[in-house]
Amino acid sequence: MYKMTDDEFEQAVQEALDSIPQRFIDSLDNVGIALQDEPDVEQLGDADLGTQDRDSGELLGLYEGIALTERGQDYGEPGDMPDIITIFKGPHERCFDTREEVVEEIRKTVVHEIGHYYGLDEDQLAGMGYD
């Protein structure tokens, strides 16, 4: 278990975002990135839609929204809520033993959840090494 400060966690998420090619970041539309200590009960209920640690089953990240591939013509009307990608600090800390492992898994989680925005499913993301 490796404990991070909130600043370290925020920096690791920002570094993960910075590692993604700019064209993919520029194409994110109506998506917010949230940092949270722990998933809440509702998020845990949606755990099958998020990134989970293989060994513990802990929820590391979650994409909540409508994938780009599923958006219809009416998407973006006033009142549409933004998609949210949430990265969870506590589960990353509990699942990995070193700072390097935590930072790498945060990077994988961020890429995994952005992949869901682009319409990639769990099997496709796993095939690319982001499971």
Sequence and secondary structure as in RCSB ss.txt:
>XXXX:A:sequence
MYKMTDDEFEQAVQEALDSIPQRFIDSLDNVGIALQDEPDVEQLGDADLGTQDRDSGELLGLYEGIALTERGQDY
GEPGDMPDIITIFKGPHERCFDTREEVVEEIRKTVVHEIGHYYGLDEDQLAGMGYD
>XXXX:A:secstr
     HHHHHHHHHHHHHTS HHHHHT  SEEEEEESS  HHHHHTGGGEEE TTT  EEEEEES  GGG  TTT
T TT   EEEEEEHHHHHHH SSHHHHHHHHHHHHHHHHHHHTT  HHHHHHTT  
